[in-house]
Amino acid sequence: MAATETQVPGISRREFLYYIWTASIALYLAEFTGLALWFAIPRIRDGEFGGVFNVLPDKIPGVNEPPVDNAEGRFWLVNLDTTDPTGIERMYQASDELGEITGVAAIYKVCTHLGCIYKWNDASNRFECPCHGSKYRLDGRRIQSPAPRSLDRFSVTLNFTDGTSESSGTDELGQFLPVQLNGRTVESMQVDTGSQKKGVELTLLQDLV
Ligand code: FES
């Protein structure tokens, strides 16, 4: 004998289950879409801020030491030297880099993939992005994708105790170069976050080893 359908006042059991099923699918799709948008929309957009930040000289890290965070200016300060064995696991020379990399640079704290805030990882000696796993060397060069290019940099001006001062030059690819110390002592320093230059698309460092 065919089973009689249980009746819920106003709607049948079959209709009730259909509505529940439809609502579940709609909820799942809404969550999926929300998650996709969360990943796709940059956390911070380029050009939201800009200005010159005065930085105390003692905020410049030692050669190849871990970077120093400037939270207000949204940059990391690094002091690089591929010729110095100190901390060379953080700033090693890659096989496609002919010249030495030396000097002080300011690196924008936003990942070049989709704009997440990446962090320095003391254990791995890398900048690492928590969103999709991009990794960068101490100077911001890409080690691992999905980041499409190296980290962006800001212009740095160093004023020395001998009365000289020097600002970031640019290389042939248009990226800001680190400012060399050449044994001079820094008296004061400015980082211009209004002068952002995009990181370049060099070979992934992981593909060179
Ligand atoms: S935002 Fe995707 S790896 Fe950083």
Boltz pocket constraint, residues with backbone or C-beta under 6 A from the ligand:
constraints:
  - pocket:
      binder: B
      contacts: [[A, 111], [A, 112], [A, 113], [A, 114], [A, 115], [A, 116], [A, 129], [A, 130], [A, 131], [A, 132], [A, 133], [A, 134], [A, 145], [A, 146], [A, 147]]
      max_distance: 6.0
